[in-house]
């Protein structure tokens, strides 16, 4: 288990996503086994090919000068398609700042290539525009012989899956976290590895049966990885958000929105949630490893997450034998009162007239 992130917290947080709350039954439920899969998905690879042609600069930048053989193959195979309507539409979206999570989520809501059939519960921006895009993608897939390309890279995909599994090997287990929370996770998580998709397309989708995650690869001058080995972008970190987001949604207007506390956060809208997730996973790490977190707390503080240490202290109330809390949800209002207390203690600005 590795605590110190090699890529740095800020980069790890690039993987922080927009979370859709999933309703959950109340009350304690025993930990059950959680099915986690890592896959390369034809819909996401099709999207990557279109993005490659539509936004060549965005596409190339992610490799930091070490373009992988797979990307070179994709460029060779798909470059004759650069004037296709799907590519033109994606270019317009990228220019208008509309690319990113939405096109990725559209793809997650349709069936495999080349049918790309829309499910009944499809929800996304501008339905007619999305429908037109899917129509173009179907045509792109057929004309580009996408299936031949995808099938000829099965061994490459198996390598990516093996790498993702390896990265997660030494991490905290979801079962251990579920036992700590006395809450269940969804039974099925599918991490879709996206070796060619720029990180702005990272996205996720929850439905009744499963949680889907698109996890773009991270390239540096030295290597490529999917970030699962890093504490702040590990599988348990990701899963923990699926617990806190509905809890925050349930608190609604009672949730402390103390903007003054988030001034130094890189993403203020997610700052409360992120700190709770960091604190819970940090406590689990301390319990498993026996290591202290002083260095991690200092690092979080540098990134504007100043309350993680206080949250960890508060979690000890929940962990105490004989604590009155039946599970983490039960304890949650008490945990996030840490923010109210910090808000009340914050140094007040004295308003005084400046004399010239
Ligand atoms: Zn996070």
Boltz pocket constraint, residues with backbone or C-beta under 6 A from the ligand:
constraints:
  - pocket:
      binder: B
      contacts: [[A, 16], [A, 232], [A, 237], [A, 241], [A, 274], [A, 277]]
      max_distance: 6.0
